[in-house]
Amino acid sequence: MASYHASSKVNRADAEVLVVHCSDHRFHAGILEFLDRGLNLGENYDMLILPGGPQCLTLVEYLPKFAWVGRRWFRYLVDNHELKRLILIAHQDCGWYESLPLHLHSSSKPRDRQEEDLRRARGSLLQEFPEIVVELYYAGWDGDDSIMVDSINS
């Protein structure tokens, strides 16, 4: 294919939100629906999509280069896009978390480990960006494979 002409137009509105989630394709459509309809963001947000999602902000001692680049991306987007809200989403059955050594967390349960990292990420982000709201979510599926997204409390 030489060229594709999209029917979508450039969104010229300023985004005040950054969403960070895992690159697992199984959750992509459900997360987009949650952002657009559940949080009413109307496709007006920046996104970082990478294996493990917000985990890039934690475990600095284990993956220091990964954590360094994650911080650089956050700093760039917050500074240059004047972001006011960060949305961090982890998900069920994450292959990235399955690849991490268990001794890096206080629990062997995957969801507990992910929630621990989400809270750790929020704490470090609030130290660096105290004026920004940081929201934590966990995506999973139910018995009929519908995506559900739960808020993670402190």
Phi, psi and omega in degrees: 000126181281320184202150176232129179257107182284148176279344179288146177258160177295131177274106184267002177288148177287134176270134177248005185233139171242128178250133178235122177212170184288156182277003181300117186297337183297335185255351189304307183297318180295320178292318178299318178297316178302315181295314184286317185259315182291318180257359178056040179277345176055041179062021182250073181204154171273156180223143166240120181237115182207160180306129181082350178055238185292354178299341179298347181264001184237180178052046182304324182290334182270318181231068187298322180290322177297314179295320180298313181291324175301315177298318180298316179297314179300310182302314179301309184294318179297314182290318187268342180247005177051050182289147180238351186213134176241132179241117182250127184233124171256169181213160178299145173058044183280118179297327179299315180293328177295336181274348182275142177298139182296331185292352180280352182231164180275352180229150176269351180282125184307313182296320178299318179297318181293318178295322176301314179292322177299315180294320177297317179297315179300316180301314181289325178293319180292331174292318182280326183230071187296342182274356185260141175276131179242121180248142182242137181221156176229124180258139177212188177230157178258193184298334179255021178066021173283138179282132175238142179236123180252143173283141177257121179274167179305000000 
